[in-house]
Amino acid sequence: MIAHHVLFWLKDDISETEYNEFKTALEDLEQMVPVPFFHVGTPAAIERDVVDGTYSFSLFVAFEDMQSFEAYQKHPQHIAFLNGPNKHATKVVIYDAD
């Protein structure tokens, strides 16, 4: 299994419409390839010294295997997201684990 966790920090001056478009575009990524787990979220209201809640959105996807992960990465919809809605992010951090 491959765990793919992406954190997005959006621009400070993003409009509500752009924010909602970004969220929808993230949620639409679920339709690309079958996966056992897919979650789009925002920082939980948990305050602990070890928790970083400064990001705007979290995307967590679990893939069955490397082939599914690669299919997702190369999918035209994923590429379109990277070249479109992702422009609203000022910072993106990715954690991949197997």
VENLINMO-V102102 format. One line per field, one symbol per residue. phi: phi as a letter, one per 40 degrees, with the letter a starting at -180 (. if undefined). psi: psi as a letter, one per 40 degrees, with the letter a starting at -180 (. if undefined). Layout:
phi->???
psi->???
This chain:
phi->.bcbbbbbbcdcccccccdcccdcccccccccbcbcaaababdccbbadcbcbcccbbbbbbbcaccccccccccdcccccccbdcccccabbbbbbb
psi->ihhhhhhhhiidehiddddddddddddeddedihidhhhhiihighhidehhfeidihhhhhididdddddddehdddddddecdeeehdhhhhhhi.
